[in-house]
Amino acid sequence: MLARGNRITRGADYKAVVRGGRRCASANAVTYIVTTGEQRPSRFGFIVSKQVGGAVVRNTVRRRFKAASAQLLQDMNVGTDIVVRALPASAHAPFHQLRADLLKCVRRAERS
């Protein structure tokens, strides 16, 4: 589970990351990443629309992405904001695939 300090909670912060971040697409999600350079913990946000499925499916997908993000947290650069927008295919993807997609996008963003 992600602590409150590791979550994006304000709509303006979501908007800033999505509009100004580097974009990485995979089969299950689109990931936006911004490195602010501020001395604060990395933060994650999740966007799971009704296109993914009903409420139970959306919450399951969100929980899976949160768990995958919690595993990546120790390796993240300080001051990084990440927003994950789930695609409909994520409803049927196993956890290891969601984690691999997220890791791939984070690693690609760190290299550039």
N, CA, C and O atoms as a Tinker XYZ file with bonds, in Angstrom:
   448  protein
     1  N      0.834000   -1.171000    0.000000    73     2
     2  CA     0.000000    0.000000    0.000000    64     1     3
     3  C      0.886000    1.244000    0.000000    63     2     4     5
     4  O      1.954000    1.262000    0.611000    81     3
     5  N      0.434000    2.260000   -0.680000    73     3     6
     6  CA     1.177000    3.508000   -0.750000    64     5     7
     7  C      0.777000    4.431000    0.397000    63     6     8     9
     8  O     -0.410000    4.621000    0.661000    81     7
     9  N      1.762000    4.998000    1.073000    73     7    10
    10  CA     1.499000    5.976000    2.125000    64     9    11
    11  C      0.970000    7.266000    1.496000    63    10    12    13
    12  O      1.163000    7.503000    0.303000    81    11
    13  N      0.323000    8.074000    2.279000    73    11    14
    14  CA    -0.273000    9.309000    1.762000    64    13    15
    15  C      0.771000   10.215000    1.107000    63    14    16    17
    16  O      0.472000   10.881000    0.116000    81    15
    17  N      1.971000   10.247000    1.640000    73    15    18
    18  CA     3.022000   11.073000    1.063000    64    17    19
    19  C      3.492000   10.596000   -0.301000    63    18    20    21
    20  O      4.177000   11.331000   -1.013000    81    19
    21  N      3.131000    9.376000   -0.672000    73    19    22
    22  CA     3.533000    8.815000   -1.957000    64    21    23
    23  C      2.388000    8.799000   -2.965000    63    22    24    25
    24  O      2.476000    8.125000   -3.991000    81    23
    25  N      1.317000    9.533000   -2.682000    73    23    26
    26  CA     0.176000    9.573000   -3.597000    64    25    27
    27  C     -0.067000   10.986000   -4.085000    63    26    28    29
    28  O      0.090000   11.947000   -3.333000    81    27
    29  N     -0.447000   11.108000   -5.331000    73    27    30
    30  CA    -0.880000   12.392000   -5.879000    64    29    31
    31  C     -2.353000   12.513000   -5.521000    63    30    32    33
    32  O     -3.146000   11.630000   -5.848000    81    31
    33  N     -2.725000   13.596000   -4.853000    73    31    34
    34  CA    -4.095000   13.727000   -4.375000    64    33    35
    35  C     -4.846000   14.914000   -4.983000    63    34    36    37
    36  O     -6.077000   14.940000   -4.957000    81    35
    37  N     -4.135000   15.879000   -5.518000    73    35    38
    38  CA    -4.782000   17.078000   -6.056000    64    37    39
    39  C     -4.971000   16.973000   -7.564000    63    38    40    41
    40  O     -4.092000   16.482000   -8.273000    81    39
    41  N     -6.100000   17.427000   -8.042000    73    39    42
    42  CA    -6.390000   17.407000   -9.468000    64    41    43
    43  C     -5.401000   18.218000  -10.279000    63    42    44    45
    44  O     -5.056000   17.842000  -11.399000    81    43
    45  N     -4.945000   19.325000   -9.724000    73    43    46
    46  CA    -3.970000   20.172000  -10.432000    64    45    47
    47  C     -2.653000   19.427000  -10.628000    63    46    48    49
    48  O     -1.986000   19.600000  -11.648000    81    47
    49  N     -2.278000   18.598000   -9.650000    73    47    50
    50  CA    -1.044000   17.824000   -9.779000    64    49    51
    51  C     -1.185000   16.754000  -10.858000    63    50    52    53
    52  O     -0.257000   16.519000  -11.632000    81    51
    53  N     -2.352000   16.104000  -10.905000    73    51    54
    54  CA    -2.610000   15.135000  -11.976000    64    53    55
    55  C     -2.486000   15.807000  -13.337000    63    54    56    57
    56  O     -1.828000   15.294000  -14.243000    81    55
    57  N     -3.126000   16.957000  -13.463000    73    55    58
    58  CA    -3.125000   17.681000  -14.738000    64    57    59
    59  C     -1.716000   18.080000  -15.148000    63    58    60    61
    60  O     -1.357000   17.968000  -16.320000    81    59
    61  N     -0.915000   18.542000  -14.198000    73    59    62
    62  CA     0.455000   18.963000  -14.499000    64    61    63
    63  C      1.294000   17.786000  -14.990000    63    62    64    65
    64  O      2.088000   17.939000  -15.918000    81    63
    65  N      1.128000   16.625000  -14.386000    73    63    66
    66  CA     1.909000   15.458000  -14.791000    64    65    67
    67  C      1.472000   14.972000  -16.168000    63    66    68    69
    68  O      2.311000   14.680000  -17.019000    81    67
    69  N      0.165000   14.884000  -16.389000    73    67    70
    70  CA    -0.338000   14.379000  -17.672000    64    69    71
    71  C      0.014000   15.327000  -18.809000    63    70    72    73
    72  O      0.386000   14.882000  -19.894000    81    71
    73  N     -0.099000   16.616000  -18.573000    73    71    74
    74  CA     0.178000   17.577000  -19.642000    64    73    75
    75  C      1.663000   17.816000  -19.866000    63    74    76    77
    76  O      2.082000   18.068000  -20.996000    81    75
    77  N      2.465000   17.742000  -18.811000    73    75    78
    78  CA     3.870000   18.092000  -18.950000    64    77    79
    79  C      4.836000   16.934000  -18.837000    63    78    80    81
    80  O      6.048000   17.126000  -18.933000    81    79
    81  N      4.319000   15.737000  -18.633000    73    79    82
    82  CA     5.200000   14.601000  -18.402000    64    81    83
    83  C      5.589000   13.846000  -19.652000    63    82    84    85
    84  O      4.973000   13.979000  -20.709000    81    83
    85  N      6.641000   13.042000  -19.497000    73    83    86
    86  CA     7.022000   12.129000  -20.575000    64    85    87
    87  C      6.018000   11.001000  -20.604000    63    86    88    89
    88  O      5.585000   10.518000  -19.558000    81    87
    89  N      5.648000   10.581000  -21.792000    73    87    90
    90  CA     4.591000    9.598000  -21.969000    64    89    91
    91  C      5.187000    8.276000  -22.412000    63    90    92    93
    92  O      6.067000    8.237000  -23.272000    81    91
    93  N      4.705000    7.198000  -21.820000    73    91    94
    94  CA     5.136000    5.855000  -22.190000    64    93    95
    95  C      3.892000    4.978000  -22.263000    63    94    96    97
    96  O      3.163000    4.850000  -21.279000    81    95
    97  N      3.649000    4.384000  -23.405000    73    95    98
    98  CA     2.461000    3.550000  -23.589000    64    97    99
    99  C      2.840000    2.079000  -23.629000    63    98   100   101
   100  O      3.874000    1.698000  -24.177000    81    99
   101  N      1.988000    1.270000  -23.041000    73    99   102
   102  CA     2.124000   -0.179000  -23.114000    64   101   103
   103  C      0.741000   -0.742000  -23.444000    63   102   104   105
   104  O     -0.206000    0.014000  -23.663000    81   103
   105  N      0.631000   -2.052000  -23.479000    73   103   106
   106  CA    -0.640000   -2.681000  -23.829000    64   105   107
   107  C     -1.702000   -2.450000  -22.757000    63   106   108   109
   108  O     -2.895000   -2.469000  -23.060000    81   107
   109  N     -1.288000   -2.234000  -21.518000    73   107   110
   110  CA    -2.238000   -2.156000  -20.409000    64   109   111
   111  C     -2.390000   -0.782000  -19.789000    63   110   112   113
   112  O     -3.350000   -0.542000  -19.056000    81   111
   113  N     -1.468000    0.125000  -20.066000    73   111   114
   114  CA    -1.525000    1.441000  -19.415000    64   113   115
   115  C     -0.715000    2.457000  -20.198000    63   114   116   117
   116  O      0.160000    2.119000  -20.995000    81   115
   117  N     -1.041000    3.715000  -19.941000    73   115   118
   118  CA    -0.241000    4.835000  -20.416000    64   117   119
   119  C      0.312000    5.500000  -19.168000    63   118   120   121
   120  O     -0.441000    5.865000  -18.265000    81   119
   121  N      1.631000    5.656000  -19.119000    73   119   122
   122  CA     2.291000    6.192000  -17.937000    64   121   123
   123  C      2.896000    7.550000  -18.267000    63   122   124   125
   124  O      3.577000    7.712000  -19.279000    81   123
   125  N      2.637000    8.519000  -17.399000    73   123   126
   126  CA     3.188000    9.867000  -17.540000    64   125   127
   127  C      4.137000   10.099000  -16.378000    63   126   128   129
   128  O      3.791000    9.824000  -15.229000    81   127
   129  N      5.337000   10.607000  -16.667000    73   127   130
   130  CA     6.354000   10.759000  -15.632000    64   129   131
   131  C      6.973000   12.155000  -15.704000    63   130   132   133
   132  O      7.381000   12.617000  -16.770000    81   131
   133  N      7.034000   12.813000  -14.549000    73   131   134
   134  CA     7.672000   14.122000  -14.427000    64   133   135
   135  C      8.674000   14.044000  -13.283000    63   134   136   137
   136  O      8.341000   13.594000  -12.187000    81   135
   137  N      9.901000   14.485000  -13.541000    73   135   138
   138  CA    10.900000   14.577000  -12.486000    64   137   139
   139  C     11.040000   16.039000  -12.110000    63   138   140   141
   140  O     11.520000   16.850000  -12.902000    81   139
   141  N     10.619000   16.373000  -10.899000    73   139   142
   142  CA    10.590000   17.770000  -10.460000    64   141   143
   143  C     11.903000   18.202000   -9.831000    63   142   144   145
   144  O     12.239000   19.386000   -9.855000    81   143
   145  N     12.647000   17.265000   -9.273000    73   143   146
   146  CA    13.889000   17.614000   -8.610000    64   145   147
   147  C     13.707000   18.126000   -7.195000    63   146   148   149
   148  O     14.685000   18.447000   -6.519000    81   147
   149  N     12.463000   18.204000   -6.740000    73   147   150
   150  CA    12.198000   18.635000   -5.370000    64   149   151
   151  C     12.651000   17.544000   -4.401000    63   150   152   153
   152  O     12.693000   16.364000   -4.750000    81   151
   153  N     12.983000   17.952000   -3.200000    73   151   154
   154  CA    13.410000   17.009000   -2.176000    64   153   155
   155  C     12.196000   16.484000   -1.412000    63   154   156   157
   156  O     11.951000   16.873000   -0.270000    81   155
   157  N     11.455000   15.610000   -2.046000    73   155   158
   158  CA    10.294000   14.967000   -1.438000    64   157   159
   159  C     10.171000   13.562000   -2.018000    63   158   160   161
   160  O     10.777000   13.266000   -3.048000    81   159
   161  N      9.408000   12.706000   -1.382000    73   159   162
   162  CA     9.264000   11.340000   -1.891000    64   161   163
   163  C      8.585000   11.315000   -3.258000    63   162   164   165
   164  O      7.868000   12.247000   -3.621000    81   163
   165  N      8.813000   10.255000   -4.001000    73   163   166
   166  CA     8.127000   10.060000   -5.272000    64   165   167
   167  C      6.644000    9.841000   -5.011000    63   166   168   169
   168  O      6.253000    9.289000   -3.982000    81   167
   169  N      5.814000   10.290000   -5.976000    73   167   170
   170  CA     4.362000   10.167000   -5.814000    64   169   171
   171  C      3.759000    9.474000   -7.025000    63   170   172   173
   172  O      4.235000    9.629000   -8.149000    81   171
   173  N      2.708000    8.710000   -6.781000    73   171   174
   174  CA     1.989000    8.003000   -7.827000    64   173   175
   175  C      0.527000    8.423000   -7.822000    63   174   176   177
   176  O     -0.047000    8.713000   -6.772000    81   175
   177  N     -0.069000    8.451000   -9.014000    73   175   178
   178  CA    -1.500000    8.688000   -9.167000    64   177   179
   179  C     -2.040000    7.713000  -10.195000    63   178   180   181
   180  O     -1.307000    7.253000  -11.071000    81   179
   181  N     -3.327000    7.398000  -10.087000    73   179   182
   182  CA    -3.923000    6.386000  -10.960000    64   181   183
   183  C     -5.229000    6.900000  -11.524000    63   182   184   185
   184  O     -6.052000    7.468000  -10.806000    81   183
   185  N     -5.414000    6.694000  -12.832000    73   183   186
   186  CA    -6.640000    7.062000  -13.511000    64   185   187
   187  C     -7.201000    5.784000  -14.115000    63   186   188   189
   188  O     -6.588000    5.185000  -14.999000    81   187
   189  N     -8.372000    5.367000  -13.631000    73   187   190
   190  CA    -9.007000    4.145000  -14.122000    64   189   191
   191  C    -10.441000    4.513000  -14.488000    63   190   192   193
   192  O    -11.281000    4.693000  -13.606000    81   191
   193  N    -10.725000    4.623000  -15.789000    73   191   194
   194  CA   -12.034000    5.082000  -16.240000    64   193   195
   195  C    -13.031000    3.926000  -16.319000    63   194   196   197
   196  O    -12.674000    2.762000  -16.134000    81   195
   197  N    -14.268000    4.268000  -16.593000    73   195   198
   198  CA   -15.321000    3.262000  -16.711000    64   197   199
   199  C    -15.148000    2.368000  -17.931000    63   198   200   201
   200  O    -15.783000    1.317000  -18.019000    81   199
   201  N    -14.299000    2.767000  -18.871000    73   199   202
   202  CA   -14.014000    1.922000  -20.031000    64   201   203
   203  C    -13.298000    0.641000  -19.623000    63   202   204   205
   204  O    -13.352000   -0.359000  -20.338000    81   203
   205  N    -12.627000    0.672000  -18.471000    73   203   206
   206  CA   -11.904000   -0.503000  -17.979000    64   205   207
   207  C    -12.895000   -1.562000  -17.509000    63   206   208   209
   208  O    -12.657000   -2.756000  -17.690000    81   207
   209  N    -13.988000   -1.140000  -16.913000    73   207   210
   210  CA   -14.995000   -2.084000  -16.434000    64   209   211
   211  C    -15.835000   -1.463000  -15.338000    63   210   212   213
   212  O    -15.797000   -0.254000  -15.108000    81   211
   213  N    -16.595000   -2.315000  -14.666000    73   211   214
   214  CA   -17.430000   -1.866000  -13.560000    64   213   215
   215  C    -16.586000   -1.489000  -12.354000    63   214   216   217
   216  O    -15.357000   -1.545000  -12.391000    81   215
   217  N    -17.271000   -1.103000  -11.286000    73   215   218
   218  CA   -16.580000   -0.612000  -10.091000    64   217   219
   219  C    -15.639000   -1.651000   -9.497000    63   218   220   221
   220  O    -14.530000   -1.314000   -9.084000    81   219
   221  N    -16.062000   -2.896000   -9.448000    73   219   222
   222  CA   -15.228000   -3.941000   -8.859000    64   221   223
   223  C    -13.960000   -4.142000   -9.684000    63   222   224   225
   224  O    -12.869000   -4.277000   -9.131000    81   223
   225  N    -14.107000   -4.161000  -10.987000    73   223   226
   226  CA   -12.953000   -4.349000  -11.882000    64   225   227
   227  C    -12.017000   -3.150000  -11.790000    63   226   228   229
   228  O    -10.801000   -3.321000  -11.711000    81   227
   229  N    -12.571000   -1.940000  -11.801000    73   227   230
   230  CA   -11.737000   -0.734000  -11.708000    64   229   231
   231  C    -10.939000   -0.706000  -10.411000    63   230   232   233
   232  O     -9.751000   -0.384000  -10.416000    81   231
   233  N    -11.587000   -1.042000   -9.305000    73   231   234
   234  CA   -10.879000   -1.041000   -8.023000    64   233   235
   235  C     -9.815000   -2.127000   -7.966000    63   234   236   237
   236  O     -8.756000   -1.924000   -7.371000    81   235
   237  N    -10.079000   -3.266000   -8.572000    73   235   238
   238  CA    -9.079000   -4.333000   -8.625000    64   237   239
   239  C     -7.860000   -3.883000   -9.417000    63   238   240   241
   240  O     -6.725000   -4.105000   -8.996000    81   239
   241  N     -8.093000   -3.254000  -10.561000    73   239   242
   242  CA    -6.991000   -2.752000  -11.390000    64   241   243
   243  C     -6.208000   -1.691000  -10.631000    63   242   244   245
   244  O     -4.977000   -1.700000  -10.650000    81   243
   245  N     -6.903000   -0.780000   -9.964000    73   243   246
   246  CA    -6.228000    0.271000   -9.195000    64   245   247
   247  C     -5.379000   -0.337000   -8.080000    63   246   248   249
   248  O     -4.242000    0.088000   -7.876000    81   247
   249  N     -5.907000   -1.317000   -7.362000    73   247   250
   250  CA    -5.147000   -1.965000   -6.287000    64   249   251
   251  C     -3.916000   -2.675000   -6.833000    63   250   252   253
   252  O     -2.860000   -2.655000   -6.200000    81   251
   253  N     -4.037000   -3.298000   -7.990000    73   251   254
   254  CA    -2.882000   -3.973000   -8.590000    64   253   255
   255  C     -1.799000   -2.975000   -8.966000    63   254   256   257
   256  O     -0.618000   -3.211000   -8.710000    81   255
   257  N     -2.196000   -1.854000   -9.576000    73   255   258
   258  CA    -1.201000   -0.832000   -9.918000    64   257   259
   259  C     -0.584000   -0.223000   -8.663000    63   258   260   261
   260  O      0.608000    0.083000   -8.658000    81   259
   261  N     -1.361000   -0.040000   -7.605000    73   259   262
   262  CA    -0.808000    0.487000   -6.352000    64   261   263
   263  C      0.217000   -0.477000   -5.766000    63   262   264   265
   264  O      1.269000   -0.053000   -5.289000    81   263
   265  N     -0.086000   -1.767000   -5.801000    73   263   266
   266  CA     0.857000   -2.757000   -5.270000    64   265   267
   267  C      2.136000   -2.781000   -6.089000    63   266   268   269
   268  O      3.229000   -2.879000   -5.530000    81   267
   269  N      2.013000   -2.692000   -7.413000    73   267   270
   270  CA     3.194000   -2.666000   -8.279000    64   269   271
   271  C      4.013000   -1.402000   -8.015000    63   270   272   273
   272  O      5.243000   -1.449000   -8.020000    81   271
   273  N      3.346000   -0.288000   -7.788000    73   271   274
   274  CA     4.034000    0.971000   -7.512000    64   273   275
   275  C      4.766000    0.923000   -6.179000    63   274   276   277
   276  O      5.874000    1.444000   -6.053000    81   275
   277  N      4.151000    0.302000   -5.193000    73   275   278
   278  CA     4.790000    0.194000   -3.879000    64   277   279
   279  C      6.084000   -0.603000   -3.972000    63   278   280   281
   280  O      7.041000   -0.311000   -3.255000    81   279
   281  N      6.126000   -1.603000   -4.842000    73   279   282
   282  CA     7.336000   -2.392000   -5.028000    64   281   283
   283  C      8.435000   -1.582000   -5.707000    63   282   284   285
   284  O      9.618000   -1.824000   -5.463000    81   283
   285  N      8.063000   -0.628000   -6.552000    73   283   286
   286  CA     9.043000    0.197000   -7.269000    64   285   287
   287  C      9.538000    1.388000   -6.459000    63   286   288   289
   288  O     10.538000    2.009000   -6.819000    81   287
   289  N      8.864000    1.705000   -5.392000    73   287   290
   290  CA     9.103000    2.944000   -4.664000    64   289   291
   291  C     10.540000    3.107000   -4.179000    63   290   292   293
   292  O     11.073000    4.215000   -4.220000    81   291
   293  N     11.170000    2.046000   -3.727000    73   291   294
   294  CA    12.528000    2.152000   -3.201000    64   293   295
   295  C     13.534000    2.532000   -4.277000    63   294   296   297
   296  O     14.558000    3.144000   -3.972000    81   295
   297  N     13.264000    2.182000   -5.523000    73   295   298
   298  CA    14.206000    2.427000   -6.612000    64   297   299
   299  C     13.968000    3.753000   -7.337000    63   298   300   301
   300  O     14.704000    4.082000   -8.268000    81   299
   301  N     12.963000    4.511000   -6.931000    73   299   302
   302  CA    12.608000    5.727000   -7.649000    64   301   303
   303  C     13.507000    6.894000   -7.260000    63   302   304   305
   304  O     14.012000    6.960000   -6.139000    81   303
   305  N     13.697000    7.818000   -8.211000    73   303   306
   306  CA    14.418000    9.054000   -7.936000    64   305   307
   307  C     13.562000    9.961000   -7.049000    63   306   308   309
   308  O     12.334000    9.906000   -7.103000    81   307
   309  N     14.201000   10.777000   -6.251000    73   307   310
   310  CA    13.494000   11.704000   -5.377000    64   309   311
   311  C     12.791000   12.763000   -6.223000    63   310   312   313
   312  O     13.361000   13.269000   -7.189000    81   311
   313  N     11.549000   13.097000   -5.856000    73   311   314
   314  CA    10.821000   14.159000   -6.544000    64   313   315
   315  C     10.172000   13.758000   -7.847000    63   314   316   317
   316  O      9.842000   14.631000   -8.650000    81   315
   317  N      9.972000   12.472000   -8.095000    73   315   318
   318  CA     9.358000   12.016000   -9.332000    64   317   319
   319  C      7.855000   11.833000   -9.127000    63   318   320   321
   320  O      7.420000   11.246000   -8.136000    81   319
   321  N      7.065000   12.345000  -10.081000    73   319   322
   322  CA     5.615000   12.153000  -10.065000    64   321   323
   323  C      5.238000   11.254000  -11.237000    63   322   324   325
   324  O      5.685000   11.473000  -12.362000    81   323
   325  N      4.416000   10.243000  -10.971000    73   323   326
   326  CA     4.007000    9.291000  -11.997000    64   325   327
   327  C      2.496000    9.151000  -11.954000    63   326   328   329
   328  O      1.914000    8.923000  -10.894000    81   327
   329  N      1.862000    9.290000  -13.120000    73   327   330
   330  CA     0.426000    9.036000  -13.251000    64   329   331
   331  C      0.260000    7.869000  -14.211000    63   330   332   333
   332  O      0.802000    7.877000  -15.317000    81   331
   333  N     -0.493000    6.869000  -13.776000    73   331   334
   334  CA    -0.761000    5.686000  -14.588000    64   333   335
   335  C     -2.223000    5.732000  -15.010000    63   334   336   337
   336  O     -3.119000    5.737000  -14.166000    81   335
   337  N     -2.465000    5.766000  -16.326000    73   335   338
   338  CA    -3.833000    5.718000  -16.862000    64   337   339
   339  C     -4.071000    4.321000  -17.393000    63   338   340   341
   340  O     -3.461000    3.916000  -18.383000    81   339
   341  N     -4.954000    3.581000  -16.743000    73   339   342
   342  CA    -5.217000    2.203000  -17.108000    64   341   343
   343  C     -6.033000    2.140000  -18.398000    63   342   344   345
   344  O     -6.959000    2.925000  -18.601000    81   343
   345  N     -5.676000    1.202000  -19.257000    73   343   346
   346  CA    -6.415000    0.944000  -20.487000    64   345   347
   347  C     -7.333000   -0.254000  -20.275000    63   346   348   349
   348  O     -7.118000   -1.030000  -19.344000    81   347
   349  N     -8.352000   -0.422000  -21.117000    73   347   350
   350  CA    -9.291000   -1.543000  -20.928000    64   349   351
   351  C     -8.632000   -2.917000  -20.856000    63   350   352   353
   352  O     -9.155000   -3.802000  -20.179000    81   351
   353  N     -7.516000   -3.121000  -21.523000    73   351   354
   354  CA    -6.842000   -4.422000  -21.495000    64   353   355
   355  C     -6.312000   -4.767000  -20.108000    63   354   356   357
   356  O     -6.078000   -5.939000  -19.814000    81   355
   357  N     -6.121000   -3.777000  -19.262000    73   355   358
   358  CA    -5.583000   -4.033000  -17.922000    64   357   359
   359  C     -6.559000   -4.814000  -17.049000    63   358   360   361
   360  O     -6.150000   -5.412000  -16.053000    81   359
   361  N     -7.833000   -4.820000  -17.403000    73   359   362
   362  CA    -8.825000   -5.555000  -16.614000    64   361   363
   363  C     -8.570000   -7.059000  -16.649000    63   362   364   365
   364  O     -8.922000   -7.768000  -15.706000    81   363
   365  N     -7.964000   -7.549000  -17.724000    73   363   366
   366  CA    -7.747000   -8.988000  -17.889000    64   365   367
   367  C     -6.274000   -9.380000  -17.760000    63   366   368   369
   368  O     -5.931000  -10.556000  -17.879000    81   367
   369  N     -5.420000   -8.413000  -17.520000    73   367   370
   370  CA    -3.985000   -8.696000  -17.447000    64   369   371
   371  C     -3.621000   -9.216000  -16.053000    63   370   372   373
   372  O     -4.156000   -8.741000  -15.052000    81   371
   373  N     -2.716000  -10.188000  -15.994000    73   371   374
   374  CA    -2.251000  -10.656000  -14.674000    64   373   375
   375  C     -1.359000   -9.608000  -14.018000    63   374   376   377
   376  O     -0.828000   -8.720000  -14.684000    81   375
   377  N     -1.207000   -9.726000  -12.711000    73   375   378
   378  CA    -0.440000   -8.749000  -11.938000    64   377   379
   379  C      0.990000   -8.609000  -12.442000    63   378   380   381
   380  O      1.496000   -7.493000  -12.559000    81   379
   381  N      1.643000   -9.717000  -12.739000    73   379   382
   382  CA     3.047000   -9.645000  -13.166000    64   381   383
   383  C      3.198000   -8.863000  -14.463000    63   382   384   385
   384  O      4.229000   -8.227000  -14.680000    81   383
   385  N      2.190000   -8.898000  -15.326000    73   383   386
   386  CA     2.256000   -8.134000  -16.571000    64   385   387
   387  C      2.089000   -6.636000  -16.295000    63   386   388   389
   388  O      2.784000   -5.816000  -16.896000    81   387
   389  N      1.180000   -6.278000  -15.398000    73   387   390
   390  CA     0.997000   -4.864000  -15.043000    64   389   391
   391  C      2.266000   -4.307000  -14.405000    63   390   392   393
   392  O      2.682000   -3.189000  -14.710000    81   391
   393  N      2.883000   -5.096000  -13.514000    73   391   394
   394  CA     4.125000   -4.669000  -12.866000    64   393   395
   395  C      5.250000   -4.516000  -13.890000    63   394   396   397
   396  O      6.033000   -3.569000  -13.816000    81   395
   397  N      5.332000   -5.444000  -14.844000    73   395   398
   398  CA     6.377000   -5.369000  -15.869000    64   397   399
   399  C      6.182000   -4.146000  -16.767000    63   398   400   401
   400  O      7.156000   -3.483000  -17.124000    81   399
   401  N      4.943000   -3.843000  -17.133000    73   399   402
   402  CA     4.665000   -2.665000  -17.959000    64   401   403
   403  C      5.061000   -1.385000  -17.224000    63   402   404   405
   404  O      5.675000   -0.493000  -17.809000    81   403
   405  N      4.708000   -1.299000  -15.945000    73   403   406
   406  CA     5.042000   -0.114000  -15.160000    64   405   407
   407  C      6.550000    0.029000  -15.001000    63   406   408   409
   408  O      7.086000    1.128000  -15.147000    81   407
   409  N      7.231000   -1.057000  -14.708000    73   407   410
   410  CA     8.687000   -1.028000  -14.552000    64   409   411
   411  C      9.381000   -0.608000  -15.842000    63   410   412   413
   412  O     10.330000    0.175000  -15.812000    81   411
   413  N      8.909000   -1.126000  -16.977000    73   411   414
   414  CA     9.488000   -0.783000  -18.278000    64   413   415
   415  C      9.381000    0.719000  -18.544000    63   414   416   417
   416  O     10.338000    1.340000  -19.006000    81   415
   417  N      8.232000    1.290000  -18.256000    73   415   418
   418  CA     8.039000    2.711000  -18.511000    64   417   419
   419  C      8.869000    3.581000  -17.568000    63   418   420   421
   420  O      9.409000    4.608000  -17.977000    81   419
   421  N      8.966000    3.167000  -16.314000    73   419   422
   422  CA     9.778000    3.937000  -15.360000    64   421   423
   423  C     11.242000    3.894000  -15.764000    63   422   424   425
   424  O     11.924000    4.919000  -15.737000    81   423
   425  N     11.727000    2.728000  -16.135000    73   423   426
   426  CA    13.133000    2.598000  -16.549000    64   425   427
   427  C     13.414000    3.396000  -17.810000    63   426   428   429
   428  O     14.474000    4.011000  -17.930000    81   427
   429  N     12.482000    3.396000  -18.750000    73   427   430
   430  CA    12.665000    4.152000  -19.989000    64   429   431
   431  C     12.702000    5.646000  -19.691000    63   430   432   433
   432  O     13.488000    6.368000  -20.304000    81   431
   433  N     11.888000    6.122000  -18.781000    73   431   434
   434  CA    11.867000    7.539000  -18.432000    64   433   435
   435  C     13.136000    7.956000  -17.713000    63   434   436   437
   436  O     13.607000    9.078000  -17.896000    81   435
   437  N     13.701000    7.071000  -16.895000    73   435   438
   438  CA    14.934000    7.384000  -16.172000    64   437   439
   439  C     16.122000    7.500000  -17.112000    63   438   440   441
   440  O     17.056000    8.256000  -16.844000    81   439
   441  N     16.093000    6.755000  -18.214000    73   439   442
   442  CA    17.211000    6.794000  -19.177000    64   441   443
   443  C     17.200000    8.075000  -19.988000    63   442   444   445
   444  O     18.255000    8.553000  -20.405000    81   443
   445  N     16.016000    8.640000  -20.216000    73   443   446
   446  CA    15.959000    9.844000  -21.078000    64   445   447
   447  C     16.018000   11.122000  -20.298000    63   446   448
   448  O     15.980000   12.204000  -20.883000    81   447
